[in-house]
Amino acid sequence: GNSVTQMEGPVTLSEEAFLTINCTYTATGYPSLFWYVQYPGEGLQLLLKATKADDKGSNKGFEATYRKETTSFHLEKGSVQVSDSAVYFCALINQGGKLIFGQGTELSVKP
Amino acid sequence: DTGVSQNPRHKITKRGQNVTFRCDPISEHNRLYWYRQTLGQGPEFLTYFQNEAQLEKSRLLSDRFSAERPKGSFSTLEIQRTEQGDSAMYLCASSVDGSFSPGYEQYFGPGTRLTVT
């Protein structure tokens, strides 16, 4: 079946530190991959996506590359800000259109 | 358009009561999805509609749960005889038809938080 595994949180970083949140997936075929973000008290928002192997999604300084050989889609940012504090969800869509999410990784950035 | 809206935002009910939630999708979106999110977990798929047709239901959707989307516009999710285990955030999302391009974005509403006492 299809599944997504994320690194466990919480992740606590100082402002301007480098961020990596690991995400690996299991899927048949060629899924599309997504990172969603949930800020405190707000709904889920799409952060970035990649629809085929070797695609790089990017937005707001965050990047993730679709690696088919390692079935991974790790999220990175070179310099985090306090405003990046949120819960980050890795997800995939395979056939049918439903999103399959990882368990989420909470990020806390301290000034 | 202001995005996906859900009502109510919060609902507290006693075990055994019935509850109904409403979702209004983005107007030009023909797909509508329901997910459930419990504390510390990612959202889990419940069901989805293409226009008024319910195309898939998760095994999580027991026979106490029913969803409708009359006329292909808003959708309702009803839970009958609520149990404490139903306490969760119920999320609605909408998208354009993703049949031929699964990368289409799903836009999420703010959710309805259900507490069963």
Interface residues (C-beta under 8 A of the other chain):
Chain A: V4 P31 S32 Y36 E42 G43 L44 Q45 L46 K49 T51 F89 A91 I93 N94 Q95 G96 G97 K98 L99 I100 F101 G102 Q103 G104
Chain B: V4 R31 Y33 Y35 G40 Q41 G42 P43 E44 F45 Y48 L55 E56 L91 A93 S95 G98 S99 S101 P102 G103 Y104 E105 Q106 Y107 F108 G109 P110 G111
